[in-house]
Amino acid sequence: MEDASVGWIAAIIIGGLAGWIASNFMKSNTGIFANIILGIIGAAIASFLFGFLGVSFGGWLGYLIAGFIGACILIWLGRAVRR
């Protein structure tokens, strides 16, 4: 997410919001710290995966969308590994 022009503090806030939305959407009980981590790492993973498809996200809204999608993927993977 180097190209997204989102600062570190904004990345933490937006990542936390994206992780919180994803945890509510996926009905996962995670804390605020886990939500932030899910959102930030999820945004990095989603932007990497969408890079292969030629789709790029920019700005805070793109970071939020990428974080949400990536966090949902991470929650799904976590559930798949636990089974």
N, C-alpha and C positions, 0 to 999 in steps of 0.2 A: 504494500500500500504506500510505497514511497511517492508515487505520482499523484496521490489523491489530494495533496495539499491540505491535509488535516493535521493539526498539531497534536502533540502527545496528550495534552489535557483534554482536548476535544475528542481524541481517539478513545480515551478512557471513558468519557461520559457517553459518547455515542456507542461504544462497544458494550458498556453496561446496559444501555437502553435496548440495544439489539439482542443481547443475551437474555434480558428480562422478557422481552416480547417472545423470543423463541422458546424460552422455558415455559411460559404460559401457553403458547400455541401447542407445544409438544407435551404438555401436562407433566413437566418434570419439576421436582422440588429441589432447586439449587439456591444457594445463598448469593448475596450481592457480589462477593469476590469471584465466585464461580461464574456468575453472569458476565462480569467484565472480561474474564479470561475467555469464556466461550465466544463473546462478541468480537473481541480483538483477533483471536486466533481464527475464528470462523470467517471473518472478513478477509484475512490473508489467504486462507485456503480457498474461499469462494472466488476471490479475484484471480488467484492462480489458475483455478479450474476454468473459469470463464475466459481467461486469456487464451486458452487453446481454441475456444469457439469464436474468438474475435470480438468478444463483448468486453467493454471496459467500463468501470465505474469511476466517477469522479465527484469530489466534493462530499459534503456531509450526508446528503441523501443517498448517494451511491454507496458510501461507507456503511450506512445504516442497512440498506438492502442487502449488501454483500455480507455484512455481519449476521443478519437474520438468517439468510440462507445457509451460510457456513455453520452457524451455531446449531441450526436444525440438523444439518448433516452430522455434526459432532455428537449431538445427543442421540441420534439414531445409531451411529456407530458404537457409542458407549453401551446402548441397550443391546445391540447385536452381540457384542463381545461378552457381556454378562450372561447371556443365555448359553 
